[in-house]
Amino acid sequence: MALFQATPAILRTNEAKRVIRTYNKIAKVLVTFETRWYEQWCAQVALKKVGMTAMLLVQLPDGQLCVNFDTAIFQLIREVRCLQGMGLAIPSEYGSIYAQAGRLRRQYDDLQFMLDEHRSILAEMNP
């Protein structure tokens, strides 16, 4: 940018004007895309809340237990962190999930550890 400010004649050429027009068109498309993406992201609050109400432990048809935690919640938490860093407004439902990020991660890890231990004990009992 300093080069352009030092020599403004560069920006007056026909080629520079064409480049500036192209740049402005691309910038407009990107801003439109970002706006639409953000609006759709905010509109999906209800869908994300469904994953938060599911049972955490489920038994599969073969009898094994597994953790039924939607790991997309962790992606949502990363998205909230990034969007907050950009200064964008976050729906309150997402904010409450973000506030519980540490607890959710610990509970998921604890449940997974518990099931791994359960499986290893069962394996020792039934060689």
Stockholm file with secondary structure:
# STOCKHOLM 1.0

chainA/1-127         MALFQATPAILRTNEAKRVIRTYNKIAKVLVTFETRWYEQWCAQVALKKVGMTAMLLVQLPDGQLCVNFDTAIFQLIREVRCLQGMGLAIPSEYGSIYAQAGRLRRQYDDLQFMLDEHRSILAEMNP
#=GR chainA/1-127 SS CHHHHHCGGGGGSHHHHHHHHHHHHHHHHHHHHHHHHHHHHHHTHHHHHHHHSSCSEEECTTSCEEECCCTHHHHHHHHHHHHHHTTCCCCHHHHHHHHTHHHHHHHHHHHHHHHHHHHHHHHHHCC
#=GC SS_cons         CHHHHHCGGGGGSHHHHHHHHHHHHHHHHHHHHHHHHHHHHHHTHHHHHHHHSSCSEEECTTSCEEECCCTHHHHHHHHHHHHHHTTCCCCHHHHHHHHTHHHHHHHHHHHHHHHHHHHHHHHHHCC
//
